[in-house]
C-alpha cells in the first residue's frame, strides 16, 4: 500500500521504489503520481509536485522527462541508463545520426542544444530555427532519452513571485550526468534492458504484468 505523497522526499522515495513513475494517470491503473498524491498538495496553494519536479531534476536525484507514451515521468538514476540503452537501441547520438536514424529537424534541435546548452526550451525553439514542428521534435528526442529536463525556470510577477508552469531548461544526460552515467547497464543488450526495467517495475507493482509495462515503454 502506497502512502499518500505529501512531500518531495516521499515522492523521491516512491520513484526509487518503483523505478519509473508517470506524473499523470495512464493506461496502467495505479502507476502514476496523480493516483497517489495527497489532495492537500494537488492544485492547492501549498507547494506540490509542480515545484518538486524542477528541484528533483536540478539536484540530480532522478531524471524527469517525457519518456512514457509521450508523457512526463520520473526515472530513478539506477534505471535510466537501461532506459537509454533500450530507447537508443544501443546507439549514441553520433551513431544514430550516421545511420540516418534521426530526422533532420530533430538533428537541428539536438545539435543546437549540444552547441549551446543547457537552454530554456523557448531559446532552443528560436535558436534551432524549427519553430514549426518543434514540440514534435522535442518529444521524439525526449522519448529517445537524448534530451532531459535540468530544471524549470519560472516567470516572476511585479512582486518577484514565480507564476505559471515554468519553462523547461533542456540538457542531455551526457552533459548533465557525464558520459559514464549511461554506461551502467552491466553489458545488457537493448532488449535485455527493457526486460530488466519491466522486471523492476513488476517487483514494485506485482499486480501489473510485465507485458503491460512492455507495451507502455515501447
N, C-alpha and C positions, 0 to 999 in steps of 0.2 A: 504493500500500500504506500503510495507516494503522498507525503505530507504536502499541504498547500504551500506553494512557494511565496514567501513574503520578503525575502532579502536577496541581494546579489549573490551572497555566498551560498545560499540554498540553491539558487539556480545553477551556479558553477558545480556544486556537488552533484546535482542531477545530471548535468551534461557529462561529467566524468563517469558517472554510474552507467548511463545509457550509451554514451559514445557519440551519437548524433541525435540532436533534438530540434525538430522544426519549431518555428515560432507559432504558426497558426495550425488549426485543425486541418487534417488531410484525410486521405482515404483509409488510413490505419487508425482506428479509434484508440485514444489514449496516448498517441505518440506525438505530443506537442506541448509546448509550454502553456498555450491558451487553455488547455483542459486541466492544468494543474496549478494555475496561478491563483493566489488569494485575491478575491474580489476587491479587497481594500487597496490593492496597488495596480488594478487593471482599469485604465481610463478614469483615474481619480486625480485629486490634487496632490496625492502623495507620489513620491518618486517610485518608479516602477521599471519594468523591462525595457521601456523605450530609452531610458537613460542608461540602464545597465549594459545594454548591448555594446555601446561605444566604449565604455570603460573596460569591459571584459576583452574586447579586441585590442584596445590600446595597451593593456598591461600584459598582453601575450599569455593570458591564462587559458585561452581557447581560440578557435577560429570562428568568425561569423561571416557568412556569405550565402549567396543563392546557390545551393547545392542539392536541393531535393525537389525534383519536378518543378524547377524554376522558382522555388520558394526559399525564403531565408531560413537558415538553421545554424545552430551552434555545433561545432565539431570538436571533440576532445583532441588534445595535442597528440595523444598516442595513436589515434585512428586516422588523423588527417593524412599522414604520408601514404597509407594504404588507399585512401580515397583518391589521392592524386595519382597514384600508380595505376589504379583502375580507370579513372576518367581520362587519363592521358594515354592509356594503353601502353604504358612503359616508356613513352617518349618524354623528352624535354621539349621546351618551346622551339628551339632551333631545329630539332629533328622533325617536329610536326610541320614546320614551315618547309623544310627541304623536301618532304614527301607530299607537299601540297594538301595538307590536312587542315589548314587554317584559311578560312575565307579572306579575301583581300581586305574588306572593310575591318574585319577583326584584327588583321595584322596592323593596319594603320593605327588603331587604338592601342594595341599592345605595344607596338614599337614606340609610340609617343610616351606611353607610361614608363617604359623601360628607360627612355632617354631623360625624362623629366620628373619622374615620380619620387615620392608619393604625390598624388594630385587629388584635389577635390574633383568630384565627378563632373561638375559643371565646367571646370577648367579642362578636363580631359575631353569632354564633348567638343568644346570650342577649339582646342589645340590640335586635336586629331583630324579635324575637318570633316567628321562624319555625323553631323547633327541629324541627318536623315538615316534612320536605322540604328542610331547609337544605342538605344536601350536594348535592342535585339542582340547587337554585338556584345554589349557588356554582359548580358545574361548568359550568352553562349560561353564567354571566356570565364565567367564565374563558375558555370556548371562544369567546365573542364578543369577547374581549380587553378587556372592560370592567373586570375585576379581574385583578391580578397579585400575585405574592409579592414583598414588600420584603425579607424575611428570614425566618429560622426561629428561634424562641426556645425554649430547652431548659429543662426542669425540672432542679433540682440535688438531688443526694443529700445526706446529712448531712455529707459531707466537702467539699461545694461543687463536686462534679464533675457535669457535664451527663450526662443519660441520656435514653433514649427517642428518638422520631422527630423531636421538635421540633414546636412549634405555629406554624403559618404566620402571619406578620404580613402582613395584607392591605392593599393600597392600590389605586389606579388608575394607569394610565400617565400621565394628565394631572397627578395630584398628585405623582407621583414624578419624572417627567422634565420636566414642563411641557408645556403645550398645543402649542407649536411643534414638539415632537418628532414628533407624529403627522402633521404636515403635509409631511413629507419623502417624498412619493410622486411628485414630478415630474408631477403632474396626471393620473396614471393612473386609469382607471375601476376599480371593484372587480374586474371580470373581467380587466382588464389586469394588475392587481396580482397575481392568482392566477397568471397566465401568467408574470409576472416572477419570482415566487418559485420556481415549478417549473423555470423555465429555470436559475435559480441553483443549485438542487438537482441538476439533471441535469449541470450543468457540473462540479460537485464529485464526482458519482457517476454517470458516464456509462453504467454498466451497468444503471441503473434508468431506465425510461421516464418521460417527463413525465406520461403518463396514470396511472401508478401513484401518483405523488405527488399528482396531482389528486384521485384517489379518497380518499387518506388525509387530505387537507386540506379537503375539502368538508364 
